[in-house]
């Protein structure tokens, strides 16, 4: 099988982004001395998952497509929940 260097780079970039989610989670947990999932974890998950999904579509791998495609929706949902929680926690603007 011939490997296009551009697509290999895209695949490795996606894998690197996906791996970074664990690195940021580990660093944050070590700093706080407890297990936490920082917001950056979800952004790296989304970026890596979307990149790997694109790579999987290019490769035509249905197992990889389903796995990464489902993950992208989960990462988006978690980011939406975080956004909504922060939005709802903000005090309403003062009336003039």
MOPAC internal coordinates of N, CA, C and O (Angstrom, degrees):
PM7 1SCF
backbone

  N    0.0000 0     0.00 0     0.00 0    0    0    0
  C    1.4516 1     0.00 0     0.00 0    1    0    0
  C    1.5237 1   109.14 1     0.00 0    2    1    0
  O    1.2310 1   120.79 1   -49.73 1    3    2    1
  N    1.3114 1   116.09 1   130.27 1    3    2    1
  C    1.4606 1   122.85 1   178.62 1    5    3    2
  C    1.5263 1   109.91 1   -77.82 1    6    5    3
  O    1.2310 1   119.79 1   -44.39 1    7    6    5
  N    1.3271 1   118.00 1   135.61 1    7    6    5
  C    1.4554 1   122.69 1  -179.81 1    9    7    6
  C    1.5278 1   109.37 1  -111.84 1   10    9    7
  O    1.2310 1   120.82 1   -65.44 1   11   10    9
  N    1.3296 1   116.04 1   114.56 1   11   10    9
  C    1.4555 1   122.02 1   176.33 1   13   11   10
  C    1.5271 1   108.28 1   -72.70 1   14   13   11
  O    1.2310 1   119.74 1   -56.17 1   15   14   13
  N    1.3291 1   118.09 1   123.83 1   15   14   13
  C    1.4613 1   120.27 1  -176.42 1   17   15   14
  C    1.5336 1   113.53 1   -60.84 1   18   17   15
  O    1.2310 1   119.86 1   148.10 1   19   18   17
  N    1.3117 1   117.87 1   -31.90 1   19   18   17
  C    1.4732 1   120.54 1   178.38 1   21   19   18
  C    1.5268 1   109.78 1   -65.20 1   22   21   19
  O    1.2310 1   120.49 1   133.08 1   23   22   21
  N    1.3348 1   116.67 1   -46.92 1   23   22   21
  C    1.4680 1   119.59 1  -179.41 1   25   23   22
  C    1.5232 1   111.75 1   -68.87 1   26   25   23
  O    1.2310 1   120.18 1   146.04 1   27   26   25
  N    1.3244 1   117.25 1   -33.96 1   27   26   25
  C    1.4638 1   119.60 1   174.57 1   29   27   26
  C    1.5281 1   110.15 1   -62.78 1   30   29   27
  O    1.2310 1   120.60 1   138.33 1   31   30   29
  N    1.3288 1   116.47 1   -41.67 1   31   30   29
  C    1.4689 1   120.37 1   178.19 1   33   31   30
  C    1.5242 1   110.39 1   -63.01 1   34   33   31
  O    1.2310 1   120.11 1   138.61 1   35   34   33
  N    1.3286 1   117.39 1   -41.39 1   35   34   33
  C    1.4681 1   120.95 1   177.72 1   37   35   34
  C    1.5271 1   110.15 1   -62.21 1   38   37   35
  O    1.2310 1   120.33 1   135.51 1   39   38   37
  N    1.3053 1   116.97 1   -44.49 1   39   38   37
  C    1.4620 1   121.18 1   178.92 1   41   39   38
  C    1.5207 1   112.32 1   -62.15 1   42   41   39
  O    1.2310 1   120.52 1   135.50 1   43   42   41
  N    1.3285 1   116.61 1   -44.50 1   43   42   41
  C    1.4630 1   119.82 1   179.00 1   45   43   42
  C    1.5317 1   111.39 1   -68.94 1   46   45   43
  O    1.2310 1   119.96 1   144.93 1   47   46   45
  N    1.3212 1   117.68 1   -35.07 1   47   46   45
  C    1.4672 1   120.92 1   175.89 1   49   47   46
  C    1.5259 1   109.81 1   -62.08 1   50   49   47
  O    1.2310 1   120.41 1   133.14 1   51   50   49
  N    1.3191 1   116.82 1   -46.86 1   51   50   49
  C    1.4596 1   120.88 1   177.92 1   53   51   50
  C    1.5142 1   111.77 1   -58.87 1   54   53   51
  O    1.2310 1   120.65 1   137.33 1   55   54   53
  N    1.3239 1   116.36 1   -42.67 1   55   54   53
  C    1.4618 1   120.02 1   179.55 1   57   55   54
  C    1.5222 1   110.97 1   -66.15 1   58   57   55
  O    1.2310 1   120.23 1   141.15 1   59   58   57
  N    1.3322 1   117.17 1   -38.85 1   59   58   57
  C    1.4707 1   120.60 1   178.05 1   61   59   58
  C    1.5245 1   110.95 1   -64.35 1   62   61   59
  O    1.2310 1   120.27 1   135.91 1   63   62   61
  N    1.3420 1   117.09 1   -44.09 1   63   62   61
  C    1.4630 1   120.57 1   177.61 1   65   63   62
  C    1.5229 1   110.71 1   -61.59 1   66   65   63
  O    1.2310 1   120.81 1   137.02 1   67   66   65
  N    1.3138 1   116.06 1   -42.98 1   67   66   65
  C    1.4580 1   121.05 1  -179.22 1   69   67   66
  C    1.5315 1   110.46 1   -64.50 1   70   69   67
  O    1.2310 1   120.19 1   140.96 1   71   70   69
  N    1.3196 1   117.24 1   -39.04 1   71   70   69
  C    1.4584 1   121.69 1   178.30 1   73   71   70
  C    1.5242 1   111.17 1   -66.81 1   74   73   71
  O    1.2310 1   119.98 1   144.68 1   75   74   73
  N    1.3193 1   117.65 1   -35.32 1   75   74   73
  C    1.4646 1   121.42 1  -178.40 1   77   75   74
  C    1.5271 1   112.09 1   -60.63 1   78   77   75
  O    1.2310 1   119.88 1   153.79 1   79   78   77
  N    1.3263 1   117.83 1   -26.21 1   79   78   77
  C    1.4555 1   119.58 1   179.52 1   81   79   78
  C    1.5225 1   110.29 1   -61.22 1   82   81   79
  O    1.2310 1   120.35 1   142.10 1   83   82   81
  N    1.3175 1   116.95 1   -37.90 1   83   82   81
  C    1.4595 1   120.17 1   178.68 1   85   83   82
  C    1.5308 1   111.03 1   -72.94 1   86   85   83
  O    1.2310 1   120.38 1   145.12 1   87   86   85
  N    1.3162 1   116.88 1   -34.88 1   87   86   85
  C    1.4636 1   120.70 1   179.11 1   89   87   86
  C    1.5275 1   110.18 1   -64.19 1   90   89   87
  O    1.2310 1   120.04 1   132.50 1   91   90   89
  N    1.3487 1   117.53 1   -47.50 1   91   90   89
  C    1.4684 1   119.42 1  -179.12 1   93   91   90
  C    1.5276 1   111.08 1   -66.93 1   94   93   91
  O    1.2310 1   120.19 1   145.17 1   95   94   93
  N    1.3245 1   117.25 1   -34.83 1   95   94   93
  C    1.4611 1   120.37 1   178.33 1   97   95   94
  C    1.5213 1   110.01 1   -67.15 1   98   97   95
  O    1.2310 1   120.25 1   137.22 1   99   98   97
  N    1.3021 1   117.12 1   -42.78 1   99   98   97
  C    1.4597 1   121.80 1   179.85 1  101   99   98
  C    1.5244 1   110.93 1   -63.63 1  102  101   99
  O    1.2310 1   120.12 1   132.77 1  103  102  101
  N    1.3422 1   117.38 1   -47.23 1  103  102  101
  C    1.4677 1   121.36 1  -179.15 1  105  103  102
  C    1.5302 1   110.66 1   -61.72 1  106  105  103
  O    1.2310 1   120.27 1   133.25 1  107  106  105
  N    1.3246 1   117.09 1   -46.75 1  107  106  105
  C    1.4661 1   120.72 1  -179.84 1  109  107  106
  C    1.5257 1   110.65 1   -61.86 1  110  109  107
  O    1.2310 1   120.23 1   135.98 1  111  110  109
  N    1.3210 1   117.16 1   -44.02 1  111  110  109
  C    1.4670 1   120.62 1   179.16 1  113  111  110
  C    1.5240 1   111.58 1   -63.17 1  114  113  111
  O    1.2310 1   120.10 1   138.96 1  115  114  113
  N    1.3170 1   117.41 1   -41.04 1  115  114  113
  C    1.4633 1   120.80 1   178.65 1  117  115  114
  C    1.5239 1   110.70 1   -63.99 1  118  117  115
  O    1.2310 1   120.38 1   138.33 1  119  118  117
  N    1.3319 1   116.88 1   -41.67 1  119  118  117
  C    1.4695 1   119.86 1   180.00 1  121  119  118
  C    1.5230 1   111.51 1   -64.59 1  122  121  119
  O    1.2310 1   120.34 1   140.43 1  123  122  121
  N    1.3370 1   116.95 1   -39.57 1  123  122  121
  C    1.4627 1   120.63 1  -178.62 1  125  123  122
  C    1.5208 1   112.58 1   -88.85 1  126  125  123
  O    1.2310 1   120.57 1   171.16 1  127  126  125
  N    1.3269 1   116.52 1    -8.84 1  127  126  125
  C    1.4713 1   123.62 1  -179.75 1  129  127  126
  C    1.5311 1   111.61 1    59.22 1  130  129  127
  O    1.2310 1   120.96 1  -145.68 1  131  130  129
  N    1.3295 1   115.77 1    34.32 1  131  130  129
  C    1.4722 1   123.21 1   173.84 1  133  131  130
  C    1.5251 1   107.16 1  -158.19 1  134  133  131
  O    1.2310 1   120.68 1   -21.14 1  135  134  133
  N    1.3021 1   116.30 1   158.86 1  135  134  133
  C    1.4655 1   120.06 1  -177.94 1  137  135  134
  C    1.5254 1   110.57 1   -77.70 1  138  137  135
  O    1.2310 1   120.96 1   -57.63 1  139  138  137
  N    1.3167 1   115.77 1   122.37 1  139  138  137
  C    1.4659 1   121.83 1   178.01 1  141  139  138
  C    1.5286 1   109.11 1  -136.73 1  142  141  139
  O    1.2310 1   121.19 1   -20.48 1  143  142  141
  N    1.3264 1   115.33 1   159.52 1  143  142  141
  C    1.4669 1   121.30 1   175.19 1  145  143  142
  C    1.5253 1   106.77 1  -119.84 1  146  145  143
  O    1.2310 1   120.08 1   -79.66 1  147  146  145
  N    1.3444 1   117.46 1   100.34 1  147  146  145
  C    1.4564 1   120.15 1  -178.87 1  149  147  146
  C    1.5283 1   111.64 1   -71.96 1  150  149  147
  O    1.2310 1   120.85 1   -19.97 1  151  150  149
  N    1.3285 1   115.98 1   160.03 1  151  150  149
  C    1.4615 1   120.89 1   179.74 1  153  151  150
  C    1.5339 1   111.35 1   -57.76 1  154  153  151
  O    1.2310 1   120.53 1   144.97 1  155  154  153
  N    1.3322 1   116.58 1   -35.03 1  155  154  153
  C    1.4701 1   120.62 1   179.27 1  157  155  154
  C    1.5268 1   111.70 1   -58.64 1  158  157  155
  O    1.2310 1   120.12 1   149.77 1  159  158  157
  N    1.3300 1   117.38 1   -30.23 1  159  158  157
  C    1.4656 1   121.50 1   176.95 1  161  159  158
  C    1.5282 1   109.84 1   -55.87 1  162  161  159
  O    1.2310 1   120.63 1   135.00 1  163  162  161
  N    1.3388 1   116.40 1   -45.00 1  163  162  161
  C    1.4652 1   120.63 1  -177.04 1  165  163  162
  C    1.5219 1   111.44 1   -72.15 1  166  165  163
  O    1.2310 1   120.04 1   145.36 1  167  166  165
  N    1.3466 1   117.52 1   -34.64 1  167  166  165
  C    1.4661 1   119.41 1   177.23 1  169  167  166
  C    1.5330 1   110.89 1   -67.60 1  170  169  167
  O    1.2310 1   120.27 1   137.09 1  171  170  169
  N    1.3336 1   117.08 1   -42.91 1  171  170  169
  C    1.4708 1   119.37 1   176.57 1  173  171  170
  C    1.5217 1   110.58 1   -65.83 1  174  173  171
  O    1.2310 1   119.94 1   143.06 1  175  174  173
  N    1.3258 1   117.72 1   -36.94 1  175  174  173
  C    1.4630 1   121.18 1   177.00 1  177  175  174
  C    1.5225 1   110.23 1   -61.07 1  178  177  175
  O    1.2310 1   120.59 1   133.50 1  179  178  177
  N    1.3241 1   116.48 1   -46.50 1  179  178  177
  C    1.4594 1   121.13 1  -179.62 1  181  179  178
  C    1.5254 1   111.72 1   -64.28 1  182  181  179
  O    1.2310 1   120.48 1   132.26 1  183  182  181
  N    1.3281 1   116.69 1   -47.74 1  183  182  181
  C    1.4708 1   120.08 1  -179.44 1  185  183  182
  C    1.5277 1   111.33 1   -63.40 1  186  185  183
  O    1.2310 1   120.50 1   133.56 1  187  186  185
  N    1.3204 1   116.65 1   -46.44 1  187  186  185
  C    1.4627 1   120.06 1   179.39 1  189  187  186
  C    1.5138 1   111.93 1   -66.77 1  190  189  187
  O    1.2310 1   120.61 1   136.18 1  191  190  189
  N    1.3429 1   116.44 1   -43.82 1  191  190  189
  C    1.4651 1   120.37 1   179.78 1  193  191  190
  C    1.5229 1   112.62 1   -62.76 1  194  193  191
  O    1.2310 1   120.68 1   137.21 1  195  194  193
  N    1.3359 1   116.31 1   -42.79 1  195  194  193
  C    1.4711 1   119.65 1   179.69 1  197  195  194
  C    1.5271 1   111.15 1   -65.85 1  198  197  195
  O    1.2310 1   120.82 1   139.53 1  199  198  197
  N    1.3272 1   116.04 1   -40.47 1  199  198  197
  C    1.4689 1   120.03 1   178.40 1  201  199  198
  C    1.5246 1   110.88 1   -65.98 1  202  201  199
  O    1.2310 1   120.52 1   135.69 1  203  202  201
  N    1.3263 1   116.61 1   -44.31 1  203  202  201
  C    1.4659 1   119.89 1   178.31 1  205  203  202
  C    1.5310 1   111.68 1   -67.72 1  206  205  203
  O    1.2310 1   120.17 1   145.88 1  207  206  205
  N    1.3333 1   117.27 1   -34.12 1  207  206  205
  C    1.4685 1   120.54 1   175.36 1  209  207  206
  C    1.5324 1   109.93 1   -61.27 1  210  209  207
  O    1.2310 1   120.51 1   134.82 1  211  210  209
  N    1.3335 1   116.64 1   -45.18 1  211  210  209
  C    1.4664 1   120.93 1   178.42 1  213  211  210
  C    1.5265 1   110.46 1   -60.69 1  214  213  211
  O    1.2310 1   120.96 1   136.49 1  215  214  213
  N    1.3138 1   115.78 1   -43.51 1  215  214  213
  C    1.4647 1   120.54 1   178.04 1  217  215  214
  C    1.5305 1   110.84 1   -62.86 1  218  217  215
  O    1.2310 1   120.39 1   138.76 1  219  218  217
  N    1.3310 1   116.85 1   -41.24 1  219  218  217
  C    1.4690 1   120.87 1   180.00 1  221  219  218
  C    1.5242 1   111.47 1   -64.60 1  222  221  219
  O    1.2310 1   120.73 1   140.56 1  223  222  221
  N    1.3339 1   116.22 1   -39.44 1  223  222  221
  C    1.4728 1   119.85 1   177.20 1  225  223  222
  C    1.5208 1   109.48 1   -63.02 1  226  225  223
  O    1.2310 1   120.58 1   135.54 1  227  226  225
  N    1.3246 1   116.49 1   -44.46 1  227  226  225
  C    1.4631 1   120.05 1   177.70 1  229  227  226
  C    1.5294 1   111.03 1   -58.57 1  230  229  227
  O    1.2310 1   120.42 1   137.95 1  231  230  229
  N    1.3162 1   116.81 1   -42.05 1  231  230  229
  C    1.4661 1   121.27 1   179.95 1  233  231  230
  C    1.5199 1   112.50 1   -74.35 1  234  233  231
  O    1.2310 1   120.34 1   160.40 1  235  234  233
  N    1.3520 1   116.96 1   -19.60 1  235  234  233
  C    1.4554 1   120.37 1  -179.02 1  237  235  234
  C    1.5184 1   112.51 1    72.06 1  238  237  235
  O    1.2310 1   120.43 1  -147.03 1  239  238  237
  N    1.3343 1   116.79 1    32.97 1  239  238  237
  C    1.4641 1   122.00 1  -177.25 1  241  239  238
  C    1.5257 1   109.16 1   -98.04 1  242  241  239
  O    1.2310 1   119.53 1   -77.28 1  243  242  241
  N    1.3449 1   118.50 1   102.72 1  243  242  241
  C    1.4645 1   120.46 1  -174.50 1  245  243  242
  C    1.5255 1   114.34 1   -63.58 1  246  245  243
  O    1.2310 1   119.66 1   146.77 1  247  246  245
  N    1.3240 1   118.25 1   -33.23 1  247  246  245
  C    1.4664 1   120.80 1   179.02 1  249  247  246
  C    1.5299 1   109.65 1   -66.48 1  250  249  247
  O    1.2310 1   120.50 1   133.67 1  251  250  249
  N    1.3008 1   116.66 1   -46.33 1  251  250  249
  C    1.4585 1   123.75 1   179.26 1  253  251  250
  C    1.5345 1   110.01 1   -64.95 1  254  253  251
  O    1.2310 1   120.21 1   138.88 1  255  254  253
  N    1.3290 1   117.20 1   -41.12 1  255  254  253
  C    1.4702 1   122.11 1   179.84 1  257  255  254
  C    1.5274 1   110.43 1   -61.30 1  258  257  255
  O    1.2310 1   120.25 1   130.98 1  259  258  257
  N    1.3229 1   117.12 1   -49.02 1  259  258  257
  C    1.4663 1   120.73 1  -178.92 1  261  259  258
  C    1.5273 1   110.38 1   -64.10 1  262  261  259
  O    1.2310 1   120.32 1   135.05 1  263  262  261
  N    1.3173 1   117.00 1   -44.95 1  263  262  261
  C    1.4631 1   120.91 1  -178.67 1  265  263  262
  C    1.5190 1   112.56 1   -61.15 1  266  265  263
  O    1.2310 1   120.39 1   130.96 1  267  266  265
  N    1.3109 1   116.86 1   -49.04 1  267  266  265
  C    1.4641 1   120.07 1  -178.87 1  269  267  266
  C    1.5286 1   111.50 1   -75.07 1  270  269  267
  O    1.2310 1   120.25 1   144.65 1  271  270  269
  N    1.3150 1   117.13 1   -35.35 1  271  270  269
  C    1.4762 1   119.88 1   179.07 1  273  271  270
  C    1.5123 1   112.04 1   -62.60 1  274  273  271
  O    1.2310 1   120.26 1   136.10 1  275  274  273
  N    1.3195 1   117.10 1   -43.90 1  275  274  273
  C    1.4641 1   120.99 1   177.48 1  277  275  274
  C    1.5243 1   110.26 1   -64.03 1  278  277  275
  O    1.2310 1   120.61 1   138.15 1  279  278  277
  N    1.3139 1   116.43 1   -41.85 1  279  278  277
  C    1.4656 1   120.44 1   179.25 1  281  279  278
  C    1.5181 1   112.25 1   -59.04 1  282  281  279
  O    1.2310 1   119.98 1   137.91 1  283  282  281
  N    1.3276 1   117.65 1   -42.09 1  283  282  281
  C    1.4720 1   121.04 1  -179.60 1  285  283  282
  C    1.5203 1   110.62 1   -57.73 1  286  285  283
  O    1.2310 1   119.84 1   137.54 1  287  286  285
  N    1.3275 1   117.90 1   -42.46 1  287  286  285
  C    1.4675 1   120.47 1   178.30 1  289  287  286
  C    1.5356 1   111.19 1   -65.39 1  290  289  287
  O    1.2310 1   120.18 1   141.17 1  291  290  289
  N    1.3172 1   117.26 1   -38.83 1  291  290  289
  C    1.4678 1   121.01 1   179.10 1  293  291  290
  C    1.5249 1   109.98 1   -65.12 1  294  293  291
  O    1.2310 1   119.85 1   136.92 1  295  294  293
  N    1.3272 1   117.88 1   -43.08 1  295  294  293
  C    1.4647 1   121.37 1  -179.33 1  297  295  294
  C    1.5288 1   110.44 1   -65.54 1  298  297  295
  O    1.2310 1   120.54 1   137.74 1  299  298  297
  N    1.3292 1   116.57 1   -42.26 1  299  298  297
  C    1.4651 1   119.98 1   176.93 1  301  299  298
  C    1.5258 1   110.88 1   -62.06 1  302  301  299
  O    1.2310 1   120.21 1   138.03 1  303  302  301
  N    1.3091 1   117.20 1   -41.97 1  303  302  301
  C    1.4642 1   120.84 1  -179.84 1  305  303  302
  C    1.5269 1   110.64 1   -63.46 1  306  305  303
  O    1.2310 1   119.88 1   137.24 1  307  306  305
  N    1.3234 1   117.83 1   -42.76 1  307  306  305
  C    1.4582 1   120.03 1   178.42 1  309  307  306
  C    1.5250 1   111.71 1   -64.04 1  310  309  307
  O    1.2310 1   120.10 1   139.35 1  311  310  309
  N    1.3268 1   117.42 1   -40.65 1  311  310  309
  C    1.4637 1   119.85 1   176.89 1  313  311  310
  C    1.5216 1   110.74 1   -65.04 1  314  313  311
  O    1.2310 1   119.70 1   142.63 1  315  314  313
  N    1.3306 1   118.17 1   -37.37 1  315  314  313
  C    1.4618 1   121.26 1   177.15 1  317  315  314
  C    1.5362 1   110.17 1   -64.40 1  318  317  315
  O    1.2310 1   119.94 1   136.41 1  319  318  317
  N    1.3198 1   117.71 1   -43.59 1  319  318  317
  C    1.4636 1   120.97 1   178.65 1  321  319  318
  C    1.5267 1   111.44 1   -61.71 1  322  321  319
  O    1.2310 1   120.31 1   139.53 1  323  322  321
  N    1.3205 1   117.01 1   -40.47 1  323  322  321
  C    1.4673 1   121.28 1   177.52 1  325  323  322
  C    1.5219 1   110.09 1   -64.65 1  326  325  323
  O    1.2310 1   120.20 1   133.95 1  327  326  325
  N    1.3398 1   117.23 1   -46.05 1  327  326  325
  C    1.4573 1   121.51 1   178.86 1  329  327  326
  C    1.5316 1   110.66 1   -58.95 1  330  329  327
  O    1.2310 1   120.70 1   132.59 1  331  330  329
  N    1.3220 1   116.27 1   -47.41 1  331  330  329
  C    1.4648 1   120.87 1  -177.96 1  333  331  330
  C    1.5304 1   110.97 1   -63.43 1  334  333  331
  O    1.2310 1   120.43 1   139.54 1  335  334  333
  N    1.3235 1   116.78 1   -40.46 1  335  334  333
  C    1.4612 1   120.19 1   178.86 1  337  335  334
  C    1.5312 1   111.15 1   -61.94 1  338  337  335
  O    1.2310 1   120.45 1   136.68 1  339  338  337
  N    1.3296 1   116.75 1   -43.32 1  339  338  337
  C    1.4628 1   120.82 1   179.40 1  341  339  338
  C    1.5197 1   110.90 1   -69.10 1  342  341  339
  O    1.2310 1   120.48 1   140.19 1  343  342  341
  N    1.3121 1   116.69 1   -39.81 1  343  342  341
  C    1.4663 1   120.77 1   179.06 1  345  343  342
  C    1.5214 1   110.62 1   -62.94 1  346  345  343
  O    1.2310 1   120.37 1   135.64 1  347  346  345
  N    1.3256 1   116.89 1   -44.36 1  347  346  345
  C    1.4581 1   120.91 1  -178.03 1  349  347  346
  C    1.5253 1   112.17 1   -71.80 1  350  349  347
  O    1.2310 1   120.02 1   156.91 1  351  350  349
  N    1.3196 1   117.56 1   -23.09 1  351  350  349
  C    1.4619 1   120.99 1  -179.07 1  353  351  350
  C    1.5266 1   112.59 1   -81.93 1  354  353  351
  O    1.2310 1   120.28 1   162.00 1  355  354  353
  N    1.3391 1   117.06 1   -18.00 1  355  354  353
  C    1.4603 1   120.19 1  -179.23 1  357  355  354
  C    1.5300 1   109.61 1   -72.23 1  358  357  355
  O    1.2310 1   120.66 1   -42.29 1  359  358  357
  N    1.3369 1   116.34 1   137.71 1  359  358  357
  C    1.4722 1   117.90 1   177.53 1  361  359  358
  C    1.5291 1   109.52 1   -68.95 1  362  361  359
  O    1.2310 1   120.39 1   -31.11 1  363  362  361
  N    1.3350 1   116.87 1   148.89 1  363  362  361
  C    1.4665 1   119.29 1   179.08 1  365  363  362
  C    1.5341 1   109.56 1   -66.63 1  366  365  363
  O    1.2310 1   120.70 1   -29.01 1  367  366  365
  N    1.3449 1   116.26 1   150.99 1  367  366  365
  C    1.4712 1   119.28 1   179.80 1  369  367  366
  C    1.5279 1   110.04 1   -62.78 1  370  369  367
  O    1.2310 1   121.40 1   -34.28 1  371  370  369
  N    1.3340 1   114.93 1   145.72 1  371  370  369
  C    1.4548 1   120.45 1  -179.99 1  373  371  370
  C    1.5273 1   110.37 1   -70.10 1  374  373  371
  O    1.2310 1   121.18 1   -39.10 1  375  374  373
  N    1.3139 1   115.35 1   140.90 1  375  374  373
  C    1.4646 1   120.44 1   178.84 1  377  375  374
  C    1.5308 1   108.91 1   -73.97 1  378  377  375
  O    1.2310 1   120.84 1   -39.59 1  379  378  377
  N    1.3158 1   116.01 1   140.41 1  379  378  377
  C    1.4747 1   120.71 1  -177.73 1  381  379  378
  C    1.5056 1   111.41 1   -86.28 1  382  381  379
  O    1.2310 1   120.10 1   180.00 1  383  382  381

